[in-house]
Structure formats: structure tokens, C-alpha cells
Amino acid sequence: MSVSFHGIGQVCATFLGTGTEGQVVKVSTAATVAPCVNGDSFCGVAMCVKDDACAVQVAGFVTVPYSSTEPTPGYAKLSADGTGGVKTDEGGREYLVVSVDTAAKSVTILL
């Protein structure tokens, strides 16, 4: 049996700014997002980037790459890893981790 969280509770908002699709972003100035650097809190994941606009998933379940220590399912503190993904970080925000794919180095979280 397979379980999928894809699309559940997904809420997207369009911001000005840049990013790379599938990578975490932060609010950099009013109504504008930018790629995260190592240790940043992230507001969501860039879903579509075109010209100077970026559609960002700000709520719901999303799968992103992780680096460093494998996140543990349950509530985990995470921050941006500086390469578009997330990392475990005791100083980070708390997110609900529902799935970890160690082969793909990806984690599904609730924003």
C-alpha cells in the first residue's frame, strides 16, 4: 500500500522575486521572495518562476531535499541548507515531518 500527501492543503501565493522551482525561499522585502542562504527560516517552496514573479507554496504538504542529519518523522526543527533544501537545525522552526526518503534524500513536511 502506498500513501501520498501530494497536494493536500496546498496554498500558493505569487510574489515578486526569484528562486528555483522546488527550492525553499524566504521573504526578502515586501511582497518579494529570494533564495535562502544556510540557516535561514523559509516561508515556502518556489513552485513556478517566470520573469520576476514566483509562485510560492506557503501551506500544505510539500516534499523538499534535505542535507546533513536525516530528519526524524514527527515534529522537527528545520532551516534552509543554503542549496535549496532543508537541514535539521536546533535553532530552526518546527515542522511536521511525515515522510523521509533516504534514497532520494527528500523529506515531506507540512508548511
N, C-alpha and C positions, 0 to 999 in steps of 0.2 A: 504494500500500500504506500502511496506517495502523498505527501502533504505539501500544499503550496500556500504561501502567504501573498503571492504576487497580486498587486493592485488593491489589496484590502485597505480601506481608509485613505487611499491616495488623494492628497490635496496638493495641487501645483499652483504657483504664483509666478507671474512674469516680472522680472527685474531688469534694470539696465545692467550692463556689465558683461564679463567674460567668464569663461570656465571651460572645462572639458566634459563632455557628456559622460555621465556615470561617476563623476568625481564629486567629493564633498566641497561645498563653498561656504563662505561667510558673508555677512552683510558688511560692506566696507564703508559706505556712506549712505545717505538717504536713498532708498529705493534702488540701491546698487549692490551687486554681489561681485566677489572676486575669489580666485582660488585660495585655499587655505595654505598656510605655512605650518611647519611642525609645531604641534601643541595648541593650535587654535581650536576654539569651540566652533562647531559648524552649525549652520542653520538648516541645511538640507543638502540635496543632491541635484546637480545640474542634469536635467533630462533632455533638453533641447537648447542648442546655442546657435543663434543666427544673427549675423551682423553685430549690433550692440545690445541685443536682447538675450536673456537667458531664462528659460522656464525652469523653475526650481521646485522639486518635490519637498514640501515643508512639513508634511504629516503623512502618516500611514507606514506600512511595512516597506522596506527597501533593502536590497542586497548591495553591499559595497565590499571592496577589497580590504583586507587587514594586513598589518605587518606587526612585527615583534611578537609578543606573547599572544597565544591563541585566546580569544575572549571565551569566557565561560557562559553557557546558557543561564538565563536569569537576568537580574539587573547587574550591569557592569558599567564602570566609568570609562568613557572613551573620549578621545580628542583626535584631531586631524593628524595624520602622519607626515604631511608635507609632500606626499607623492600622489595625492588624490584619494587615498583611502583613510582608514582609521587605525588607531592603536589603543591598547589598554593604557590607561593613564589615571593614577590615583587623584590627580588634580582636575580630571575631566568631568564632563556632565554625565549623568546616569541615564542609560538607555536600556530598554528591554531587549535582550538578545534571545531570539527564538530558534536560531539555527546557525551552525558553524560548519562550513565545508572546508576541511583541512587540505584536501587535494587541490581545490581551486583557490585556497587562501581567501575565502569570502565569508562574510557574516551577514545574516539577515537581522535587522533591528527595527524597532518601532520608533519613528521620529516623534 
